[in-house]
Amino acid sequence: MDRIPACCNGPGAGASKTRQGFSLTELIVVLAILAILAALVLPNIRTAGPAARRTQCMNNIRNIALAIYSYKDAYQVFPPAYTVDANGKPLHSWRTLILPYLDQKALYEKIDLSKPWNDPVNAKLGETHVSVYTCPEARCSQNFTTYHALVTSESCLRPGKSTDPSVFADFAKTPIVIEVDSKQAVPWMSPEDAGGELWLSFGPKSDLPHAGGSLVAFADGHAQFVSAELPIDERRAMIAGLLKQK
């Protein structure tokens, strides 16, 4: 007797095969559901993006403020905005001087402070990406920064010389580092910063690093968002009116 093939044995032998896959109607329903979910979720993702980047930027500028404060504690003075050679020519930025307080001591020790920042012996090191100097919102090269010291004749960080902290009346109200737009970014090792004119011209019509304003670090080590609507007289008072009376 011929053997009956195994595939034909048992209940249901000869029944139609189990249906696989989606019908066209089911596929359309699934795609419609996915489209609705995307419409609900994507706006939240877009909203969270800038907020998350601003939070990271806030962490950066706060760490920079704390590093400057640590430098002050170590040397009993604020760092100069930049060091100078015997002829008064700028050599190195405050951003280089505070590297040891930003967990960048190894990089700091490779830099020749006796030679300019862009001297061949230092230029390659200047290409290093120091993440704390990079705002996630900034549209510039990774070795550039939008974090500038506020440099005036009365600010905490002054050209070519250290400053005695005791001359300031209130660290918590004294701006020390401001964030600028990407168009004003500079190499982080460069001794270039924002002057008082930029701070005083800061307003709603300015190119802003974040929607509505900028992040600012203060001399006591804290940082905060400052609205572009801040009146000019208040901004002027921050850099001039907080010095102790002589």
Secondary structure, 3 states (H helix, E strand, C coil): CCCCCHHHCCCCCCCCCCCCCCCHHHHHHHHHHHHHHHHHHHHHHHHHHHHHHHHHHHHHHHHHHHHHHHHHHHHCCECCCEEECCCCCEEEEHHHHCHHHHCCHHHHHHCCCCCCCCCHHHHCHHHCCCHHHCCCCCCCCCCEECEEEEECCCCCCEECECECHHHECCHHHCEEEEECCHHHCEECCCCCCEEHHHHHHCCCCCCCCECCEEEEEECCCCEEEEECCCCHHHHHHHHHCCECCC
